């Protein structure tokens, strides 16, 4: 059995530096030292083991991380008064306890299993609604958005995978609106690229994922998703392809079972797959797509940005059959052969990055029958989270919102 090095448990404060949202950045004269939206890094591919303390390049050319440096953080902290005011508001309340769903009524009787049917009374009239059954997790604020909504973090011990890791969550304003108190909400599980450990960069407000959802709700182009952001890997040495690789941490079970169970325990969700989707970038896009194809009875759609198509972790060596069982190409063909159920894959790719040929080839070979595929070009887009969020605002959020079901207010 592989022995993982013991690592100190992260504290309740984010281990990365928060940055001004992209739209607030005008140039270095406003935020000294801040480089603006990251350019495509030019890492040399590397496949071998690396020290856990090193800054890790990704093992394939498109699996990159959104990273920031200590020098940039220091420059920001020493910046002018305008930034100081912004920073005080941004970090106000960080580390404090957070409660989601203040208007949610308690379950009718006792505490139920997260996978159990919803409580009897659902004024929305939708038997698909699943009220949070617990046990409730303890959340700590990591950042606050301009609209007052909170991104918070908790520590999750996966009951099925045996893996313990951090999970960040965000709920839209509508979640605490009393008229939605007995309605389910769609869940968007957001997976990072890069190391995917110990952080999930979608929890950094500067990328704008949560704001894109909120703006889309106002514009009528997005559902009010609950966004769940787990760590993707158990360490920073390897990619685990979001899979249960023999002899390794069960990251496939963590992503496909423990994280959704956690969401059902803490939030009002839907029992059916109509309320469940993934989004991810680079290696996270691969994991999201693979999981949807692997469990089409649980998840319905994925927004896969700049992603890989096939598994490539070096830990698969000697386990060809297991690797094939986690290969999106083989999973898609199996779904075609068995005639469903339908799944929806929306690829996103920047026009300034490579990889579109892989997406196009997948679409041509497997985008048929129950496997519904689209490809969105992001003009002048590169391999980074800011540009993928822009693609979501330009159409991918509306696409996934049309595929899934949204909350329904009580009548009256």
Secondary structure as the mmCIF struct_conf table of DSSP 4:
data_model
#
loop_
_struct_conf.conf_type_id
_struct_conf.id
_struct_conf.beg_label_comp_id
_struct_conf.beg_label_asym_id
_struct_conf.beg_label_seq_id
_struct_conf.end_label_comp_id
_struct_conf.end_label_asym_id
_struct_conf.end_label_seq_id
HELX_LH_PP_P HELX_LH_PP_P1 UNK A 2 UNK A 6
HELX_LH_PP_P HELX_LH_PP_P2 UNK A 8 UNK A 10
BEND BEND1 UNK A 12 UNK A 13
BEND BEND2 UNK A 15 UNK A 16
HELX_RH_3T_P HELX_RH_3T_P1 UNK A 22 UNK A 24
TURN_TY1_P TURN_TY1_P1 UNK A 28 UNK A 30
BEND BEND3 UNK A 31 UNK A 31
TURN_TY1_P TURN_TY1_P2 UNK A 32 UNK A 33
BEND BEND4 UNK A 37 UNK A 37
HELX_LH_PP_P HELX_LH_PP_P3 UNK A 38 UNK A 41
HELX_LH_PP_P HELX_LH_PP_P4 UNK A 43 UNK A 45
BEND BEND5 UNK A 48 UNK A 48
TURN_TY1_P TURN_TY1_P3 UNK A 52 UNK A 53
BEND BEND6 UNK A 54 UNK A 54
HELX_LH_PP_P HELX_LH_PP_P5 UNK A 55 UNK A 58
BEND BEND7 UNK A 59 UNK A 60
TURN_TY1_P TURN_TY1_P4 UNK A 61 UNK A 62
HELX_RH_AL_P HELX_RH_AL_P1 UNK A 70 UNK A 77
TURN_TY1_P TURN_TY1_P5 UNK A 78 UNK A 78
HELX_RH_AL_P HELX_RH_AL_P2 UNK A 81 UNK A 91
TURN_TY1_P TURN_TY1_P6 UNK A 92 UNK A 95
BEND BEND8 UNK A 96 UNK A 96
STRN STRN1 UNK A 97 UNK A 98
BEND BEND9 UNK A 100 UNK A 100
TURN_TY1_P TURN_TY1_P7 UNK A 102 UNK A 103
HELX_LH_PP_P HELX_LH_PP_P6 UNK A 104 UNK A 107
BEND BEND10 UNK A 108 UNK A 110
TURN_TY1_P TURN_TY1_P8 UNK A 114 UNK A 115
BEND BEND11 UNK A 116 UNK A 116
HELX_LH_PP_P HELX_LH_PP_P7 UNK A 117 UNK A 119
BEND BEND12 UNK A 120 UNK A 120
TURN_TY1_P TURN_TY1_P9 UNK A 123 UNK A 124
TURN_TY1_P TURN_TY1_P10 UNK A 127 UNK A 128
STRN STRN2 UNK A 129 UNK A 130
BEND BEND13 UNK A 134 UNK A 134
HELX_LH_PP_P HELX_LH_PP_P8 UNK A 135 UNK A 138
STRN STRN3 UNK A 139 UNK A 144
TURN_TY1_P TURN_TY1_P11 UNK A 146 UNK A 147
BEND BEND14 UNK A 148 UNK A 148
STRN STRN4 UNK A 150 UNK A 157
TURN_TY1_P TURN_TY1_P12 UNK A 159 UNK A 161
STRN STRN5 UNK A 164 UNK A 170
HELX_RH_3T_P HELX_RH_3T_P2 UNK A 173 UNK A 176
HELX_RH_3T_P HELX_RH_3T_P3 UNK A 178 UNK A 180
TURN_TY1_P TURN_TY1_P13 UNK A 181 UNK A 182
STRN STRN6 UNK A 187 UNK A 191
BEND BEND15 UNK A 193 UNK A 193
TURN_TY1_P TURN_TY1_P14 UNK A 194 UNK A 195
BEND BEND16 UNK A 198 UNK A 198
HELX_RH_3T_P HELX_RH_3T_P4 UNK A 201 UNK A 203
BEND BEND17 UNK A 204 UNK A 204
HELX_RH_3T_P HELX_RH_3T_P5 UNK A 205 UNK A 207
HELX_RH_AL_P HELX_RH_AL_P3 UNK A 209 UNK A 219
TURN_TY1_P TURN_TY1_P15 UNK A 220 UNK A 220
BEND BEND18 UNK A 221 UNK A 222
STRN STRN7 UNK A 226 UNK A 230
BEND BEND19 UNK A 234 UNK A 237
TURN_TY1_P TURN_TY1_P16 UNK A 241 UNK A 242
BEND BEND20 UNK A 243 UNK A 243
STRN STRN8 UNK A 244 UNK A 244
TURN_TY1_P TURN_TY1_P17 UNK A 246 UNK A 247
BEND BEND21 UNK A 248 UNK A 248
STRN STRN9 UNK A 250 UNK A 250
HELX_RH_AL_P HELX_RH_AL_P4 UNK A 251 UNK A 253
HELX_RH_PI_P HELX_RH_PI_P1 UNK A 254 UNK A 258
HELX_RH_AL_P HELX_RH_AL_P5 UNK A 259 UNK A 266
BEND BEND22 UNK A 267 UNK A 267
STRN STRN10 UNK A 269 UNK A 270
BEND BEND23 UNK A 271 UNK A 272
HELX_RH_3T_P HELX_RH_3T_P6 UNK A 273 UNK A 275
STRN STRN11 UNK A 276 UNK A 281
TURN_TY1_P TURN_TY1_P18 UNK A 282 UNK A 282
HELX_RH_AL_P HELX_RH_AL_P6 UNK A 283 UNK A 294
TURN_TY1_P TURN_TY1_P19 UNK A 296 UNK A 298
STRN STRN12 UNK A 301 UNK A 305
BEND BEND24 UNK A 306 UNK A 306
BEND BEND25 UNK A 309 UNK A 310
HELX_RH_3T_P HELX_RH_3T_P7 UNK A 314 UNK A 316
TURN_TY1_P TURN_TY1_P20 UNK A 317 UNK A 318
HELX_RH_AL_P HELX_RH_AL_P7 UNK A 320 UNK A 324
TURN_TY1_P TURN_TY1_P21 UNK A 325 UNK A 326
HELX_RH_AL_P HELX_RH_AL_P8 UNK A 328 UNK A 338
TURN_TY1_P TURN_TY1_P22 UNK A 339 UNK A 339
STRN STRN13 UNK A 343 UNK A 350
TURN_TY1_P TURN_TY1_P23 UNK A 351 UNK A 352
BEND BEND26 UNK A 353 UNK A 354
HELX_RH_AL_P HELX_RH_AL_P9 UNK A 356 UNK A 366
BEND BEND27 UNK A 368 UNK A 368
TURN_TY1_P TURN_TY1_P24 UNK A 369 UNK A 370
STRN STRN14 UNK A 371 UNK A 378
TURN_TY1_P TURN_TY1_P25 UNK A 379 UNK A 380
BEND BEND28 UNK A 383 UNK A 384
HELX_RH_AL_P HELX_RH_AL_P10 UNK A 385 UNK A 391
HELX_RH_PI_P HELX_RH_PI_P2 UNK A 392 UNK A 396
HELX_RH_AL_P HELX_RH_AL_P11 UNK A 397 UNK A 403
BEND BEND29 UNK A 404 UNK A 404
HELX_LH_PP_P HELX_LH_PP_P9 UNK A 409 UNK A 411
#
